[in-house]
Amino acid sequence: MGTRIVLVEHISDQKSSEATETMRTTLHVLLTLSFFQTLVNGRASVMVIPNSSQFFEYENILVSCNSSSSWEWTPWRNDTTLVKCGSGWGKLNVSTCNVTTVKLSEGGVFWCQSKYGDSSNGVNISIVGGPVSLQSPAVPVTEGDDVTLSCRTKMADAPSADFYKDGVSIGAEDDGHMTLYNFTKSNQGAYKCRVQHAGESPESWVLMEDGSDPASLVMSPASAQVFEYRNLSLSCGDNSSVDGWRIFRSTITTFSTSATGVPTVNPGGKTSGCGDKWGNITSCGCNIYTSKQADTAIYWCESRAKQRSNSLNISVQETAVILESPILAVMKGDNVTLVCKTKDRDDLRADFYKDGSFLETGAAGHMTLHNVSGYDEGVYKCHISTEGESATSFLFVRGATAATAPRTDWVWLVLTVLRHLVVFCPVLRLHLPRGRRKDDEATYGQNDDVTTEHHF
């Protein structure tokens, strides 16, 4: 069962310090509980503070990644392109993204992603420029929970509001709050609210956790680079299409490498799903026949409830030479074979390079990395003297995960929790009174009642 905690804050110019400290302490507890839950299930989770799917323009939002290895996770956003925090939106602090005075253009689907391509579930956040917004849970809710919807305006007093589901009126509430008791699948739908003489909010979907295991995206052939006109088979798992999983992609314009050697992907293209002018939907995913260079993209599986699989960076090459290397991160201790090949042969003498430096020559076009470690992680390419050079590919080496090698060092555990609290402390003031833009002061009253629901 999920945990639902409602904080009601009365924001005024004379807020007592006791109320402020109580709110901070409560949020500390919420964050700590969420972190411990993540340690148990071994997956990262995305957290939005306040937990709402709609925000007024110029409000502040905190998007955080909770994981036992949180330093490896970064918040990402997808509106029409994929962009990670710090690249044109938000300020990244460890695994937390602080979005201050959010703009209309900064809405979209938000999630957390590791350097290995692992992903948390996604949440859909809308930025509202109008006078009315609906505060509803950003994350899918647990069956049986009570879910409160709040109709918000920029006026001082809580408004009387009418509520709608899928365009049909479901009632009116004098205080602007409606509670859906014992939430079931039949409660799923698109909700909005209307305030007389003010207007109505945009619609927001309220979804229930679907209970399915996260999908894993795999591809055949399992290589980060493939030649043009090769058939590609992408799978989210057996009968995953029946369960509502679909494969999406965002086309890539360029790759670059950071100062630390980690590659940065610049998607650039629009997000689209298999069957939308590319690919053929299958029962388990998507087939791409006679792939073209335009099929170079980031691919992932996504469910109706915004669950996400891992991501794959697939590079379709029209060059004479490619480097065949694992498309998924390999495990520490594995033996990894790299193959330098042309369209006709994979046994030609080839030189292999890592991070621009020569490694060795493979007499038959192969090179094996034995018992790989973090030292072997990096950017690889190959060269065949009579044919040319391949594009580069990044090899990731994954260490032992919490699921396979749980840590029981309680000193480490306590220090990690404290680190999370220290990271979050500076941004817990997001709910507190703060200076407003001068041109917005007239639209905000001195006192606002804000109901914030936190679901874990």
N, C-alpha and C positions, 0 to 999 in steps of 0.2 A: 504494500500500500504506500502511496505517496504521502508526504507530509505537507499540509497546507497551513501556513501561519499568516495571519492578517495583521498588518500594522496600520493603525489609523493615526495619522499625524495631523495635528492642527497647527498649521504654519502661521505664525504671527510674528510681529516685531518684538514681542515680549515673551518668546518661548523660554520656558524655564530650563536651567542647565540640567536639572534632574531628568526631565523628559528627554533631553538630548542624549544624556548618558545612557538612559534606558534603551533608547532606540539603537544606539551604537552597540551596546552589549548584546541586544537581541540579534542584530545582524551578524555580530561575531559568532554567536552560537550557530546561526543558520549556515554560515560559510563553513564552520568547522564540521558540522554534521554532514553537509554536502560532500566535503572533502573525504571524510571517513567512508561514506557510501561509495565514493569513487574508488577508494583503495580496495574495497571488498569486491566490486564487480570488474575491476581492472580496465575499465573504459574511461575515456575522457568524457566530460559532459560540459555543455555550454550553459552559461548562467547569465541572465539579463537582470540588471538591477536598475530601476524597479522592474518586477516581472510583469511586463505589459507588452501587448503586440502593437500598440499605438502610442505615439508620443507627439506632443505639440512641437512645432518648429521652435528652435532655440532652447529646448530642454536639454538636460544632460543624461547620457546613457552610459552604463558600464557593462561591457561584454567581457566575461571572464571564462577561462578554461580551467576546469578542475580535473587534476590527474595526479597520480602518484609520481609522475615525471613531468610536472607541468612546464618545466623550462623547455621542453621539446615541442610545445603546442603554441599555436598562434591563431587568434581570431581572424576569420576571413569573411568577406561579404560578396554576395552575388546579386546584382540588380540586372544588368544585361551582360556584364563581364565579371570575371573573378578578380578580386583585389584583396590583398591581405592588409591587416591593420598597420598603419604607418606609411602606406603607399598611397597617399592622397586622401586618406581619411583616418581619423582617430590618432591617439598617441599611445604607443605600445610601451608597457612596463611589465617586463617578464612575460607572463601569459595573460595579462589583462589589458583591455583596450578601453581607454577613456575617451568618449566622444562628447565634447562640450559644445554647447549651442548648436545642436544638430540641425542640419539643413534638409530641405525637402528632397534633395537629390541623394541623401545618404540612407534611404530605406533599402530594404531588400531581404534576402535570406542570409542569416548569419550562422556560422558554425566554427568549430575549432579543428585545426588540422596539424598533424605532426610533420616533421621533415620526411618521414617515411611514406607519407601519403595517407596515413590513418586519419579517420574523421569521426567527429562526434555527430549527434543528430543536429539538424538545422532548426532555426526558429525564424519565422517571418515577421519582420518589424516594418510598420508603416509610419511615415512622418506626416503629420496632419498640418496643413496650412489654414484650414477653416476654423470656425469657432467651437466645434464640438468633436470630442474624441471618445472612443469606447475603450476602457481599460479592461482587458481580458487576458487570460494566461498566455504567455508567449510560447510555452512548451506544452506538448500534449499532456492532458491530465490523466490521473489514474482512475480507473473504474471504481465507482462508489464514493468518490470525493464530492464534497460540496464546493461548487464553483461560483464565486461572486463576480458579477459584471458591474462596472461602474461607469456611468455616463458623466463625462467631465466637460466643463466649459472653462473659459478664462475669467468667469465672473466669481465673485467672492463666495456666494452661497451655493450649497449643493442644490442642483436643479431637480425639478420634477421631470421625469423622462418616460417616454414610451420606448419599449424594447421590441425588436423584430428578429425573427429567425427565418432565414431563407425567404425574406420579403414579406412574411406573414406576422402580424402583430401577436405578441405573446403576453402582453400586459403592460401596465404603467406602474411606476413606483414614485411616491412623493419625494423620497430622499435621493433618488437617482441611482439606487443600488438594487440589483436583482440577483437572487441566489438560486442557482440550479442545484437542487438537492439530489444526492445519490446519483451522480453523473453516470449515464450509460451511453452506449453507442448511438441510441436514438436521439441523444442530445447533441450529437455532432452536427455542425452546420455553420452557415455564415450569419453572424450576428451584427446588428447595428442598433443605434439608439437615436431618438429624436427629442429635441428640447424645443418647446413652443417659443416662437419669436427669435430663436437662435439658429436653428438648422439641425441637420443630422450628421452623424459620424459616418466615416467610410465603413465598409464591412470588414470584419475580421473572422477568420475561421477559428473555431474552437474544436480541437481534435482530442480524441482519446488515444492513449498508448495502445498500439496494435498488438503488442506482446510478441511480435515476431523477432527472431534473432537477426542481428545486423547482417546484411548481405556482404559477401566478399567478391569483388570484381576480379576476374581472371581473364586472360586473353590467350588465344592460340593463333599464331606462334607466340611463345612467352619471351619475346625479345623487345628491348626498348626501341630498337630500330628495325624497320622492315623495308623491303624494296617496294616501289610503286607497282601497282597491279596485282599485288599479293592479296589473297582473300583473308580477312580477319574475322575471327569468331570471339565475341565478347559475351561473358556469362556472369549473371548475378546468382546463379544456383538453380537447381532443378525446379521447374514450374514457378520460378520467381515472378514471371509476368502475371500469372494467375493471382498471386498474392499481392499484386499492386506495385511491384518494383519495376522501374523503367531506367534505361540507360540514357544519360545526358552527356553533353560535351561542351567545352568552350575552346574554340580554336586558338592556336598559339601564334603570336606574331614574332617574338624573339625570345632568346634565352640569354641571360647574363649571369655572371658569377660575382658574389659579394667578396669583401675583403677577407672573410673567414673561409672562403672556398665553397660556400654553399650556393648552388645554382638558384637563380631567381627566374621564375617563369612569368612572362608577360603575355597573358592570354590574348587580349586585344579584340577577339571575336565575340560574337553574341552567343549566348547559351541557347541550345536547342536539344530536343529529344530525338532518339532514334525513331525513324519513320517520318520526321519532319524534313523532307527533301534529302535525307541521307539515311543509309542503312535500312535493313529489313528486320522488323520485330520478330523474335522467335519466342518459344515458350520459356526459355531460360535467359534471354537477353537480346542480342542484336548481332546480325551478320553484315559485314561490309564487303561487297564483292568488288574486285579490281580496284583496290584502294588507290587514292591519288594523294599528292602532296598536300592538298587542301584538307585531307583527313587528319593531318597532324594536329593533335589536340590533347587537352586534359579530359579524361573520361571518368565517370562515376555512376553508381547506381543510386536511385533515390525512390523512397516509398511515398505514398499519399500523405503519411503523417510526418514527412520531412526527415525520416531516418536516412542516413547516408552511409554508403560503403566507403572503402578506401578509394583513392584516386590513382589513375595510371596516366603517366605522360607517354604518349605514343607518337613516335616520330617516323613519318613515311618519307623515304628518301628517293630522289631521282638520280643520285650519284652512282658512280660505277662500283663503289666500295661501301660496305656497311660494317659496323662492329656489332656482332651479336653478343649481347650481355643481358643479365637478368633484368626484367622489367619491375620485379618486386624487390624489396630490400632482402638481403640474404642474412642468415644468422651467423653470429660470431662462431668461429670454429669450422664453418663449412669450407669445402673446396669449391672454387668457382672457376669455370672455364670460359675464357673469352675467345671468340672466333672472328677472324677477319676474313670476309668473303666477298666474292663478286657474284653476279647473277648466275654464273655458270659453275663456279668452283669455290671450294672452301678449304683447299689444301695448298694454296700458294704461299711462298715465303713472305712473312709480314713482320713489320716492326711495331711494337706496342709502346704506348706512352701513357704516363699518368701525370696529371697536372702540368702538362707541357714538357715533362722530362722523359727521356728515353728509359724504358725499362729493360726490354730484352727483345730478341728476334725469335719468332716462332717459325721453325723450318717448314712446318706443315700448316701454317696459318692459325695455330692454336697457342694459347698461353693459359696455364692453370695457376691460380692463386691458392696456395695451400693454407688451411687453418686460418682463415681470414680474421682480422681484428680491425679495430678502429683505424689503424695505420693504413689499411688498404682502401679505406673510404676515399673517394675522390673522383676526378674527371678523367675518363679514359678515351683514347682514340687509337686508330691503327693506320698503317700506311703500307701499301703494296707498290713497289717501285715501278712496275709496268702498268699499273692501273690508276693509282692516285690514293687519296686519303679519305678516311671516313669522317662523318660528323662526330662530335663528342657525346658521350653519355655519362651520367653520374652513377656510380655504384655506391649504394647505401649499405652499411653493415649494422644490423640491429643486435643490440645486446640482449641479455636475459630480461624478460618482461616480468611484471608483478604476477602475472597469471602462472608463469612457469617456474619462477624462482622468487617466491614471496619473501620480503624482508621482515624479520621479526625484531630488529634492533629498535627498541622503544625510544632510545635517545634520538635516533634518526627520525622516528615518527613524530616525536614532540617538536623537534627542531623544524621539521617540515611544516607542521601545523602553524607554529609560531611565524615561520616565514610568510605563510599565506596571510596571516592576520596583519603582519606588518605591511605587506603589499596593499591590502585592502583599506587599512586605516585612513590614509589620506583621501580616499575617494568616498568614504562613507558619509561625507558631508553633502553629497549630491542632493539629498532630500531637504537640507537645511536652507533657511532663507539666504539668498545671495543677490548680489546686484543684478538688475535687469537692464536690458538695452533701453535707452531712453525712449525710443520710439515704441516700445512695448509696454511702458509703465501704465499707460492709460487703460490697457486692456486687462490688467491684472489687479485684483483687489488686494487689500492688506492681509486678508485671511483666506486660506484655501484649506478645505478638507480633502485629504488624499488618502485613499485606501489602497494599500499595496499588498498583493498576495504573492507569497513565495512558495513555489511548488518544487519539491525535490523527489 
